[in-house]
Amino acid sequence: MTKKTIKTILAIITFTVILTAVIFNIDSVAGVVLKIGGLFSSFFIGVALAFILNVPMKFVEKRLLFKVNRRKIKRACSILLTLAFCAVVIMIVMFAVIPEIIKTVESIINNLPSIGRQIEDLMDTLGNYSQRFEEAVGSSQLNPTQILDEVATYVQGHMSNLSSSVISFVADTVGTIVGLVIGFVFSIYILASKEKLVCQFRMILFAYLKKERAQKIWNIVLLANHTFQRFISGQCLEACILGCMFFVTMSIFRMPYAVLISVVIGVLALIPIFGAFIGCAVGFLLIVFLNPLQAVWFLVIFIVLQQIEGHCIYPFVIGTSVGLPSIWVLLAVVVGGKLFGVAGMLVFIPLCSVLYALFSSNVKKNLKRKKLKENEKKAETAE
């Protein structure tokens, strides 16, 4: 046996032992990973924000500031313009949504009397069908005072837990806000010196690995970067298309809250495939208080538009942007959602696209090798 074969066998044995240990101690490993993730959560948030903001920033540098020669000035202006653009988009969405939210709350408040009457009629109807239950309750020996005392005792006993829960919730909220702010600062630093950071990472890669292996890893990193950026732009485009489709359709059929529901569905559509269904539930609850019949028609419209979006727009836009067939897009969303929730849905599509591209190239290489071997055998047979 050669040294290379022995090293390969030892590597396989080591990997198998480590994998077995991880599987049998998955809870402990997950706890350690979560603790490490918590320590570096602000940095990870900064990397994610920088990755997202880098897409419009590259557009600004290439399309708007292409005549600026000084790199530092160009980078500073592109970051400021990108942040200004994002702020303007957020303000436009807020100015479009907040008045609709106020109108929605006012209409719900105005319709509360009619809703109350409907509830009373429903309770009366249910009361007519519950005479036996009332007779059973009336015949049983129940002491209302005793019941109220027990309820009061239970509430008093849990007041301390409630106060501690409120305090922990406030502390978690403040911690989350602080983490987001620090992550935002990290993202600015990353965007300002991204070329330097990329160069340092590449130098470390080639310094500690063999040249061929380092080049392979670097090619995978470039492919992943390209795929993730195309996925982000494609996902945003798909969300805008879906929101516009709902706005136009609801405006044609004169349905209430067209702007609010369209914005909600468009924003939630950033969550692949399943986000629009959450927006549908929100829209249905808003309309049903005003007009139950229109709420039913809204469900019909949603089903039709969702079929068009799910079978035509989403696989075409996202599948084309990441180079992944539609069936694998759906599989990536399902598996990623079950493993890591919403974050898994967002990450698994471009991740599976990278794996799909690597696997496809490997298959093509093997086919070429086999064809060469077959041609060589045919040539030898002919001779």
DRENKE-782137 format. One record per residue: residue in three letters; x, z, y of N, C-alpha, C in turn. Coordinates in steps of 0.001 Angstrom, whole numbers, padded with zeros to 6 digits, always signed. Atoms other than C-alpha are relative to their C-alpha. Example, Ala and Ser with C-alpha at 12.3 -4.5 7.8 and 13.67 -1.06 7.14 Angstrom:
! DRENKE-782137
ALA+000890+000000-001190+012300+007800-004500+000900+000000+001200
SER-000820-000060-001190+013670+007140-001060-000770+000730+001090
END
This chain:
! DRENKE-782137
MET+000831+000000-001209+000000+000000+000000+000868+000000+001262
THR-000757+000082-001247+001245-000909+003469-000393+001150+000933
LYS+000285-001055-000969+001398+001499+006409-001311-000272+000751
LYS+001217+000352-000715-001402-000390+008137-001231+000352-000825
THR+001124-000332+000878-003723+000036+005118-000206+001506-000072
ILE+000099-001467+000055-002909+003764+004907-000611+000537+001291
LYS+000559-000434-001282-003655+004197+008631-001490-000302+000078
THR+001422+000361-000015-006959+002363+008220-000824+000946-000860
ILE+000720-000915+000899-007991+004541+005261-000120+001386+000629
LEU+000032-001308-000656-007043+007736+007141-000970+000014+001178
ALA+000936+000085-001130-008974+006565+010203-001446+000037-000481
ILE+001361+000005+000544-012079+005880+008080-000387+001388-000500
ILE+000288-001354+000504-011819+009295+006388-000236+000967+001162
THR+000148-000881-001167-011362+011060+009743-001331-000230+000696
PHE+001277+000326-000642-014309+009236+011265-001179+000515-000824
THR+001082-000470+000866-016502+010076+008266-000151+001514+000069
VAL+000046-001469-000093-015578+013778+008430-000603+000439+001330
ILE+000523-000355-001333-016261+013956+012183-001488-000312+000095
LEU+001405+000382-000047-019560+012088+011828-000863+000957-000812
THR+000738-000958+000836-020688+014405+009000-000139+001349+000699
ALA+000047-001276-000727-019778+017486+011049-000984-000059+001168
VAL+000929+000149-001131-021712+016155+014035-001441+000000-000485
ILE+001369+000079+000518-024805+015370+011935-000506+001369-000440
PHE+000426-001312+000497-024888+018823+010323-000022+001067+001101
ASN+000014-000944-001127-024317+020549+013691-000516-000697+001258
ILE+000499+000829-001093-026389+018237+015863-000500+000831+001170
ASP+000509-000838-001089-028017+021076+017842+001136+000548+000857
SER-001142-000532-000750-024686+022637+018805+000685-001098+000805
VAL-000634+001132-000695-023208+019243+019681-000837-000433+001202
ALA+000884+000383-001108-026256+018372+021795+000078+001016+001131
GLY-000127-001022-001028-025957+021705+023598+001279-000146+000808
VAL-001278+000193-000682-022297+021089+024406-000048-001230+000909
VAL+000110+001236-000793-023050+017550+025594-000844+000241+001249
LEU+000861-000286-001152-025862+018814+027844+000720+000874+001026
LYS-000748-000843-000935-023606+021500+029329+001032-000816+000769
ILE-000991+000858-000671-020867+018974+030052-000700-000944+000978
GLY+000764+000873-000892-023472+016603+031478-000493+000729+001229
GLY+000434-000787-001154-024788+019399+033690+001123+000244+000988
LEU-001141-000228-000886-021318+020103+035052+000324-001239+000835
PHE-000351+001248-000691-020757+016438+035962-001232-000802+000404
SER+001239+000727-000293-024386+015577+036750+000044-000682+001362
SER-000074+000604-001337-023720+014964+040469+000870-001253-000014
PHE-000869+001177+000093-020875+012600+039620-000706-001149-000710
PHE+000733+001038+000726-023031+010718+037093-001082-000615+000882
ILE+001013+000514-000935-025806+010443+039695+000651-000924+001018
GLY-000716+000842-000959-023263+009083+042161+000401-001342-000590
VAL-000362+001256+000669-022039+006489+039652-001226-000901-000155
ALA+001230+000786+000175-025624+005397+038910-000469-000581+001333
LEU+000416+000496-001317-026502+005137+042622+000941-001091+000496
ALA-000966+001019-000422-023285+003225+043328-000217-001302-000753
PHE+000227+001194+000804-024040+000838+040492-001228-000764+000502
ILE+001223+000645-000501-027537+000166+041873+000230-000581+001391
LEU-000224+000464-001370-026466-000098+045522+001022-001131+000067
ASN-001014+001051+000004-023600-002401+044571-000622-001398-000070
VAL+000651+001308+000121-026077-005196+043798-000349-000570+001371
PRO+000242+000565-001342-027430-005609+047381+001252-000035+000861
MET-001210-000014-000819-024015-004708+048837+000837-001264-000236
LYS-000724+001241+000293-022367-007663+047060-000669-001188+000681
PHE+000726+001081-000680-025098-009933+048430+000313-000004+001498
VAL-000288-000098-001434-024463-008644+051968+001407-000503+000293
GLU-001387+000413-000242-020702-009176+051665+000190-001500-000178
LYS-000213+001422+000294-020966-012675+050197-000830-000912+000887
ARG+000906+000882-000726-023913-014034+052195-000035+000244+001510
LEU+000161-000332-001415-023985-012179+055524+001326+000239+000713
LEU-001262-000365-000642-020452-010955+056196+001174-000799-000542
PHE-001075+000794+000612-018464-013763+054612+001051-000440+001018
LYS-000968+000404-001022-016781-014581+057946+000904+001145+000450
VAL-000824-001149-000382-015407-011061+058392+001214+000060-000919
ASN-001230+000058+000786-011777-011048+057290+000579+001370-000331
ARG-000575-001326+000221-010773-007402+057625-000837+000744-001042
ARG+000722-000535+001162-011678-005750+054323-000684+001325+000288
LYS+000577-001312-000255-012243-002192+055558-001230-000088+000892
ILE+001157+000161-000901-014537-003267+058390-001151-000664-000746
LYS+001028+000702+000775-016382-005626+056055-000696+000942-000965
ARG+000584-000921+000957-016879-002894+053457-000871+001047+000701
ALA+000780-000995-000736-018056-000314+056019-001316-000586+000497
CYS+001225+000645-000506-020542-002756+057571-000960-000312-001144
SER+000873+000331+001137-021843-003840+054149-000689+001250-000550
ILE+000624-001256+000462-022439-000203+053091-001094+000433+000963
LEU+000999-000400-000985-024252+000559+056362-001230-000898-000056
LEU+001133+000930+000075-026394-002579+056114-000809+000216-001278
THR+000711-000263+001262-027237-001815+052464-000856+001257+000099
LEU+000765-001243-000162-028276+001754+053277-001157-000195+000979
ALA+001079+000268-000949-030273+000516+056274-001120-000796-000649
PHE+001007+000792+000707-032034-002059+054104-000835+000872-000936
CYS+000728-000898+000912-032926+000580+051496-000918+000943+000773
ALA+000832-000896-000819-034170+002926+054235-001221-000725+000548
VAL+001131+000785-000525-036341+000164+055731-001037-000251-001092
VAL+000933+000226+001111-037843-000647+052326-000795+001269-000308
ILE+000684-001268+000276-038632+003030+051707-001017+000318+001096
MET+000919-000275-001109-040185+003377+055180-001216-000920-000041
ILE+001136+000932+000093-042316+000238+054702-000964+000443-001092
VAL+000845-000474+001097-043569+001559+051361-000759+001251+000418
MET+000664-001225-000429-044320+004954+052909-001100-000287+001011
PHE+001017+000337-001002-046152+003452+055895-001175-000757-000612
ALA+001095+000703+000674-048159+001286+053521-000799+000926-000902
VAL+000654-000855+001000-048924+004046+051032-000671+001214+000621
ILE+000539-001259-000548-049471+007165+053184-001389-000171+000594
PRO+001382+000165-000473-052521+005790+055088-001008-000206-001133
GLU+000895+000197+001138-054002+004669+051769-000262+001312-000732
ILE+000194-001309+000644-053431+008127+050301-000981+000843+000805
ILE+000925-000760-000856-055208+009698+053311-001424-000507-000175
LYS+001339+000565+000213-058130+007286+052906-000553+000390-001367
THR+000443-000355+001348-058255+008023+049195-000487+001438-000056
VAL+000396-001422-000006-058377+011798+049737-001309+000181+000758
GLU+001240-000115-000776-061057+011391+052424-001199-000521-000782
SER+001128+000554+000770-063220+009184+050194-000364+000899-001166
ILE+000297-000922+001105-062854+011600+047275-000744+001220+000511
ILE+000689-001167-000580-063849+014512+049538-001433-000360+000374
ASN+001355+000421-000374-066829+012542+050876-000896-000217-001207
ASN+000792+000251+001202-067912+011698+047349-000146+001232-000892
LEU+000099-001203+000815-067575+015254+046065-001445+000453-000237
PRO+001394-000412+000279-071295+016062+046585-000670-000824-001093
SER+000615+000841+001034-072370+013065+044515+000652+000251-001360
ILE-000672-000315+001267-069732+013864+041910-000509+001321-000554
GLY+000541-001285+000447-070992+017444+041827-001382-000140-000600
ARG+001343+000213+000564-074551+016255+041302+000070-000656-001369
GLN-000159+000637+001317-073396+014008+038470+000457+001004-001056
ILE-000465-001025+000942-071581+016934+036893-001136+000949-000371
GLU+001139-000878+000283-074693+019118+037253-000983-000668-000959
ASP+000905+000717+000913-076837+016449+035607+000581-000029-001413
LEU-000644+000007+001311-074288+016210+032815-000095+001367-000666
MET+000094-001346+000559-074299+019984+032374-001417+000313-000461
ASP+001396-000205+000422-078089+020031+032279-000285-000730-001307
THR+000210+000762+001237-078057+017330+029631+000649+000697-001187
LEU-000668-000725+001081-075501+019236+027602-000721+001305-000326
GLY+000731-001245+000242-077543+022418+028065-001214-000199-000877
ASN+001169+000272+000845-080570+020804+026494+000368-000141-001467
TYR-000437+000176+001384-078505+020067+023407+000743+001217-000557
SER-000764-001174+000449-076937+023524+023202-000847+001268-000078
GLN+000873-001176+000071-079950+025802+022761+000406+000913-001152
ARG-000401-000824+001140-078785+026949+019351+001251+000812+000322
PHE-001213-000723-000374-075398+027861+020768-000322+001161+000929
GLU+000403-001068-000916-077009+029833+023581-000699+001130-000736
GLU+000677-001035+000771-079241+031653+021103+001006+000822-000797
ALA-001016-000724+000769-076207+032522+018977+000807+000930+000902
VAL-000741-000839-000933-074335+033806+022020-000850+001165+000476
GLY+000901-001061-000457-077366+035734+023209-000238+001053-001055
SER+000240-000959+001069-077889+037338+019826+001229+000832-000317
SER-001212-000758+000295-074259+038430+019599+000167+001110+001025
GLN-000208-001152-000870-073168+041677+021132+001264-000203+000813
LEU-001115+000256-000892-070981+040632+024045-000138+000853+001243
ASN-000003-000841-001184-070044+042924+026900+000755-000723+001112
PRO-000677+000758-001063-069330+040902+030085+001039+000835+000735
THR-000953-000857-000719-067626+043879+031768+001300+000145-000773
GLN-001185-000126+000843-065277+044323+028846+000829-001282+000031
ILE-000700+001287-000033-064431+040615+028892+000773-000156+001305
LEU-000671+000108-001297-063624+040709+032632+001204+000937+000088
ASP-001124-000935-000001-061440+043793+032172+001187-000540-000803
GLU-001062+000564+000817-059503+042087+029400+000689-001162+000706
VAL-000583+001121-000749-059028+038978+031537+000895+000514+001118
ALA-000797-000564-001096-057819+041085+034497+001296+000611-000522
THR-001207-000590+000594-055402+042993+032253+000997-001086-000401
TYR-000866+001106+000421-054047+039720+030857+000694-000636+001205
VAL-000576+000621-001196-053553+038248+034341+001063+000904+000613
GLN-000970-000932-000566-051801+041388+035629+001278+000057-000837
GLY-001168-000036+000867-049521+041429+032619+000893-001212+000126
HIS-000786+001231-000101-048434+037834+033262+000375-000342+001436
MET-000354+000278-001393-048044+038083+037047+001517-000006+000203
SER-001454-000042-000134-044375+039053+036724+000641-001271-000551
ASN-000523+001251+000562-043734+036062+034459-000277-001179+000922
LEU+000354+001082-000911-045566+033834+036928+000937-000022+001203
SER-000887-000057-001166-043462+035042+039864+001410-000465-000369
SER-001327+000447+000423-040235+034555+037912+000024-001501-000248
SER+000073+001450+000219-041392+031055+036906+000024-000752+001319
VAL+000012+000641-001322-042096+030188+040552+001393+000024+000611
ILE-001352-000123-000560-038658+031479+041607+000959-000973-000691
SER-000878+000922+000729-036910+029498+038850-000320-001450+000346
PHE+000380+001363-000385-038899+026385+039788+000572-000365+001360
VAL-000550+000251-001341-037885+026705+043443+001519-000181-000073
ALA-001456+000103+000139-034246+027278+042437+000399-001329-000640
ASP-000299+001288+000641-034288+024235+040120-000211-001157+000962
THR+000284+001065-000966-035846+022111+042865+001108-000108+001037
VAL-001098-000008-000982-033226+023174+045416+001286-000533-000633
GLY-001183+000491+000688-030475+022571+042851-000034-001507-000211
THR+000144+001446+000191-031830+019094+042113+000243-000757+001295
ILE-000194+000654-001298-031942+018210+045818+001470+000014+000395
VAL-001425-000095-000317-028390+019472+046351+000810-000959-000873
GLY-000692+000922+000894-027236+017514+043282-000166-001450+000423
LEU+000230+001369-000463-028843+014334+044629+000801-000309+001252
VAL-000775+000216-001234-027209+014790+048022+001476-000185-000328
ILE-001414+000122+000386-023778+015356+046446+000232-001318-000740
GLY-000113+001281+000696-024376+012377+044136-000003-001172+000958
PHE+000031+001052-001015-025226+010242+047166+001356-000116+000694
VAL-001329+000015-000622-021929+011252+048804+001018-000630-000946
PHE-000888+000608+001000-020095+010370+045566-000172-001524-000016
SER+000261+001445+000059-021781+006943+045554+000620-000733+001175
ILE-000620+000634-001174-020567+006202+049086+001507-000134-000208
TYR-001439+000061+000265-016991+007068+048117+000316-001069-001053
ILE-000237+000990+001061-017272+004922+044966-000129-001416+000540
LEU+000193+001327-000572-018638+001940+046888+001128-000371+000961
ALA-001043+000288-000983-015979+002265+049574+001318-000385-000654
SER-001294+000265+000656-013093+002154+047090-000191-000464-001442
LYS+000293+000413+001379-014569+000437+044026+001115-000849-000592
GLU-001085+000839+000525-011735-002121+043724+001182+000862-000453
LYS-001106-000883+000350-009130+000649+043704-000290+000769-001288
LEU+000378-000741+001202-011046+002642+041068+000034-000905-001230
VAL-000026+000950+001115-011478-000449+038876+001437-000316-000397
CYS-001415+000293+000282-007775-001232+039191+000672+001168-000724
GLN-000576-001181+000662-006832+002329+038227-000472+000113-001443
PHE+000530-000049+001365-009123+002237+035192+000670-001056-000878
ARG-000634+001076+000770-007605-001075+034095+001458+000342-000312
MET-001390-000392+000233-004068+000270+034521+000104+001054-001101
ILE+000003-001031+001039-004883+003343+032392-000279-000616-001365
LEU+000371+000650+001253-006459+001134+029745+001188-000731-000619
PHE-001130+000769+000519-003415-001137+029423+001244+000868-000196
ALA-001165-000877+000147-000977+001784+029721+000002+000732-001335
TYR+000067-000846+001201-002233+003703+026665-000481-000747-001251
LEU+000438+000784+001151-003508+000906+024392+000848-001252-000122
LYS-000676+001275+000195-002006-002200+022882-000677-001076+000842
LYS+000489+000996-000943-002395-005281+025034-001248-000719-000516
GLU+001149+000732+000539-004782-007135+022702-001251+000873-000022
ARG+001151-000891+000064-007036-004097+022161-000498+000343+001405
ALA+000399-000299-001378-006994-003226+025865-000740-001173+000628
GLN+000664+001181-000545-007954-006807+026753-001404-000153-000569
LYS+001337+000062+000602-010858-006722+024289-000941+001008+000658
ILE+000826-001026-000645-012150-003450+025762-000334-000396+001434
TRP+000232+000413-001385-011728-004827+029281-001030-001128+000073
ASN+001008+001065+000035-013726-007935+028376-001397+000563-000251
ILE+001289-000644+000255-016504-005708+027003-000507+000700+001259
VAL+000385-000678-001246-016476-003667+030249-000535-001005+001017
LEU+000459+001040-000932-016796-006851+032326-001360-000547-000409
LEU+001289+000487+000494-019634-008095+030110-001099+001018+000270
ALA+000996-001045-000243-021440-004739+030377-000351+000090+001480
ASN+000241-000058-001446-021035-004685+034169-000886-001155+000450
HIS+000796+001186-000359-022384-008217+034520-001432+000120-000516
THR+001327-000108+000599-025306-007507+032165-000850+001056+000696
PHE+000750-001069-000667-026321-004231+033818-000438-000419+001397
GLN+000371+000435-001346-026268-005780+037291-001133-001029-000041
ARG+001081+000990+000140-028419-008715+036176-001292+000666-000431
PHE+001199-000716+000426-030815-006298+034483-000654+000723+001175
ILE+000558-000712-001152-031227-004222+037660-000720-000962+000930
SER+000640+000986-000879-031949-007294+039790-001244-000593-000647
GLY+001172+000543+000693-034313-008708+037143-001143+000988-000070
GLN+001038-001027+000072-036196-005413+036773-000689+000172+001356
CYS+000594-000099-001341-036694-005150+040548-000873-001213+000309
LEU+000792+001217-000221-037884-008772+040708-001305+000044-000784
GLU+001204-000073+000826-040338-008194+037849-000993+001001+000566
ALA+000882-001005-000594-041727-005048+039535-000691-000551+001247
CYS+000595+000609-001194-042271-006946+042803-001064-001030-000371
ILE+000970+001012+000438-044017-009805+040982-001281+000655-000499
LEU+001175-000667+000549-046342-007438+039119-000821+000673+001094
GLY+000724-000626-001103-047212-005469+042266-000752-001023+000838
CYS+000664+001058-000767-048000-008691+044157-001189-000576-000772
MET+001103+000507+000820-050151-009943+041259-001220+000927+000089
PHE+001110-000948-000082-052254-006771+041336-000613+000018+001395
PHE+000532-000024-001357-052545-006811+045130-000893-001210+000272
VAL+000782+001221-000231-053741-010427+045242-001305+000032-000795
THR+001186-000013+000854-056160-010013+042320-001020+001030+000471
MET+000925-001037-000464-057648-006739+043581-000591-000347+001360
SER+000540+000428-001292-057999-008192+047085-001056-001082-000180
ILE+000990+001055+000250-059829-011249+045713-001324+000603-000480
PHE+001209-000631+000533-062289-009042+043806-000477+001182+000848
ARG+000400-001027-000966-062524-006625+046782-000094+001386-000640
MET-000054-001321+000610-061524-003571+044835+000653+000988+000960
PRO-000566-000993-000917-060686-000326+046644+001443+000352-000353
TYR-001366-000505+000157-057164+001032+047146+000945-001078-000539
ALA-000826+001097+000523-055583-002383+046537+001476+000217+000316
VAL-001403-000188-000400-052408-001584+048505+000618+001164-000759
LEU-000539-001199+000640-051954+001924+047075+000257-000226-001490
ILE-000139+000190+001452-052553+000963+043444+001071-001048-000304
SER-001015+001035+000224-050378-002164+043723+001410+000557+000178
VAL-001313-000611-000219-047472-000166+045150+000344+000953-001138
VAL-000239-000945+001092-047861+002545+042493+000380-000744-001279
ILE-000296+000771+001212-047934-000018+039677+001353-000692+000124
GLY-001286+000671-000191-044989-001922+041196+001176+000945-000155
VAL-001091-000975+000102-042844+001210+041506+000163+000474-001444
LEU-000080-000485+001381-043727+002496+038040+000404-001103-000975
ALA-000420+001107+000865-043089-000984+036607+001508-000082-000143
LEU-001446-000080+000190-039379-000228+037105+000337+000637-001339
ILE-000133-000507+001367-039854+001729+033874-000429-001136-000924
PRO+000323+001205+000775-039746-001126+031328-001236+000161-000869
ILE+001178+000202+000847-043029-002165+029671-001058+001089+000175
PHE+001001-001057+000017-044716+001271+029669-000337+000539+001385
GLY+000246-000547-001327-044476+002080+033393-001300-000486+000605
ALA+001237+000551-000559-047349-000222+034329-001235+000698-000559
PHE+001148-000701+000585-049675+001629+031943-000241+001349+000682
ILE+000153-001242-000761-048983+004880+033794-000670-000305+001338
GLY+000638+000415-001243-049871+003067+037028-001462-000357-000193
CYS+001397+000323+000300-053052+001808+035386-000848+001269-000078
ALA+000739-001266+000103-054109+005373+034555-000248+000603+001376
VAL+000156-000519-001358-053488+006432+038168-001062-000793+000754
GLY+000990+000839-000679-055470+003464+039515-001408+000226-000511
PHE+001329-000238+000567-058355+004073+037125-000593+001325+000497
LEU+000488-001300-000470-058614+007746+038150-000397-000051+001469
LEU+000367+000117-001409-058657+006773+041833-001320-000739+000187
ILE+001194+000824-000184-061369+004126+041450-001227+000639-000626
VAL+001156-000517+000721-063581+006004+038988-000768+001013+000829
PHE+000704-000942-000864-064376+008673+041595-000879-000712+001019
LEU+000755+000758-001001-065607+005975+043961-001076-000862-000630
ASN+000950+000906+000649-067269+003497+041616+000415-000171-001461
PRO-000382+000099+001421-067158+003894+037807-000032-001426-000544
LEU+000091+001377+000488-068227+000276+037251+001223-000808+000420
GLN-001211+000694-000445-065353-001035+039372+001229+000485-000762
ALA-001117-000522+000794-063018+001228+037428+000098-000720-001340
VAL+000013+000742+001268-064088-000521+034220+000540-001413+000222
TRP-000494+001338-000305-063504-003916+035836+001495+000018+000309
PHE-001439-000136-000246-060085-002680+036988+000770+000027-001320
LEU-000647-000010+001313-059215-001967+033358+000061-001402-000595
VAL+000028+001379+000512-060269-005507+032433+001076-000839+000700
ILE-001015+000737-000762-058107-006957+035230+001398+000407-000427
PHE-001317-000477+000412-055192-004779+034183+000395-000586-001349
ILE-000306+000541+001335-055430-005926+030556+000405-001470+000093
VAL-000303+001431-000142-055466-009600+031608+001377-000205+000643
LEU-001280+000157-000695-052581-009269+034071+001157+000531-000833
GLN-001063-000558+000840-050609-007108+031657+000367-000945-001125
GLN-000291+000988+001038-050934-009750+028946+000837-001147+000565
ILE-000776+001072-000636-049691-012420+031360+001421+000468+000287
GLU-001313-000543-000344-046859-010186+032541+000841+000302-001231
GLY-000740-000401+001190-045917-008903+029095+000474-001164-000844
HIS-000345+001118+000877-045896-012271+027319+000717-001137+000724
CYS-000587+001127-000730-044741-014616+030091+001093+000433+000973
ILE-000912-000326-001085-043078-012903+033042+001129+000901-000475
TYR-001026-000990+000343-041264-009871+031579+001044-000549-000978
PRO-001045+000534+000902-039591-011543+028575+000831-001105+000646
PHE-000746+001087-000641-038667-014527+030737+000983+000537+001032
VAL-000855-000512-001072-037301-012583+033733+001087+000902-000564
ILE-000970-000963+000507-035642-009692+031897+000815-000599-001140
GLY-000730+000606+001115-034795-011606+028721+001020-001014+000471
THR-000936+000978-000536-033188-014374+030760+001132+000675+000761
SER-001025-000651-000824-031378-011994+033119+001045+000713-000841
VAL-000968-000713+000845-029756-010021+030300+000394-000786-001235
GLY-000359+000820+001145-029598-012810+027714-000459+000560-001326
LEU+000506-000654+001206-031695-010887+025189-001381-000557-000329
PRO+001330+000499+000370-034654-012397+023268-001075+001072+000186
SER+001084-000921-000356-038054-010839+024050-000268+001039-001088
ILE+000274-000957+001072-038480-009225+020610+001011+001142+000015
TRP-001015-001044-000062-035189-007343+021037-000146+000835+001269
VAL+000311-000781-001200-036195-006336+024578-001013+001091-000319
LEU+001026-000978+000377-039294-004651+023149+000577+001073-000917
LEU-000597-000972+000917-037305-003011+020351+000927+000965+000746
ALA-000897-000855-000779-034702-001709+022827-000773+001021+000815
VAL+000828-000923-000785-037433-000174+025002-000577+001101-000879
VAL+000608-000983+000902-039133+001540+022054+001035+001006-000496
VAL-001033-000890+000539-035919+002941+020538+000592+000870+001111
GLY-000563-000765-001112-034442+003975+023905-000961+001044+000527
GLY+000986-000968-000471-037687+005653+024967-000146+001181-000934
LYS+000139-001100+000961-037946+007669+021768+001226+000900-000014
LEU-001217-000804+000036-034322+008812+021958+000253+000757+001292
PHE-000403-000603-001271-033792+009484+025659-001040-000137+001102
GLY+001044+000064-001012-037105+008955+027434+000155-001197+000921
VAL-000027+001089-000984-037279+006882+030632+001420-000527+000187
ALA-001397+000430-000165-033482+006836+031034+000434-000886-001159
GLY-000326+000828+001157-033172+005458+027507-000607-001387+000094
MET+000623+001312-000191-035638+002666+028316+000811-000869+000946
LEU-000737+000765-001007-033593+001649+031348+001385-000417-000483
VAL-001383+000253+000406-030197+001820+029644+000082-000878-001240
PHE-000126+000652+001300-030948+000452+026184-000156-001520+000064
ILE+000165+001459-000072-032012-003060+027282+001337-000680+000309
PRO-001319+000636-000207-028666-004019+028888+001020+000382-001058
LEU-000935-000403+001053-026793-002009+026238-000185-000867-001243
CYS+000277+000869+001149-028501-003945+023446+000385-001446+000293
SER-000421+001352-000366-027804-007137+025372+001495-000181-000202
VAL-001448+000060+000204-024079-006365+025351+000327-000071-001491
LEU-000229+000011+001454-024170-005587+021616-000427-001337-000610
TYR+000498+001290+000498-026209-008757+021007+001006-001119+000293
ALA-000983+001032-000363-023651-010887+022884+001268+000122-000838
LEU-001204-000210+000812-020714-009315+021036-000229-000414-001448
PHE+000316+000359+001381-022428-009725+017675-000132-001516-000156
SER+000155+001460+000061-023337-013358+018443+001352-000696+000015
SER-001330+000624-000054-019748-014207+019385+000766+000229-001301
ASN-000667-000291+001264-018485-012495+016223-000535-000882-001123
VAL+000614+000873+001008-020965-014462+014083+000525-001426+000139
LYS-000490+001359-000227-019852-017730+015695+001455-000154-000459
LYS-001398+000052+000438-016180-016909+015075+000097-000069-001526
ASN-000026+000007+001468-016867-016145+011405-000474-001327-000566
LEU+000488+001304+000460-018855-019366+011012+001070-001079+000177
LYS-001064+000967-000225-016007-021359+012544+001104+000148-001050
ARG-001018-000236+001024-013538-019715+010156-000431-000548-001345
LYS+000500+000489+001286-015734-020495+007165-000018-001523-000044
LYS+000009+001467-000037-016144-024098+008281+001412-000551-000157
LEU-001381+000443+000145-012391-024415+008644+000469+000132-001445
LYS-000387-000198+001399-011872-022951+005169-000662-001024-000903
GLU+000703+000998+000811-014528-025264+003710+000618-001374+000175
ASN-000642+001305-000238-012914-028271+005375+001357-000084-000693
GLU-001305-000018+000671-009505-027215+004026-000161-000184-001502
LYS+000240+000130+001447-010938-026862+000495-000403-001424-000355
LYS+000416+001374+000247-012610-030266+000752+001197-000940+000075
ALA-001198+000848-000124-009322-031808+001907+000901+000137-001222
GLU-000817-000222+001182-007435-030198-000987-000613-000654-001231
THR+000696+000604+001137-010090-031403-003477+000147-001527+000035
ALA-000143+001463-000132-009890-034940-002109+001393-000465-000385
GLU-001367+000368+000370-006138-034972-002522+000204+000088-001507
END
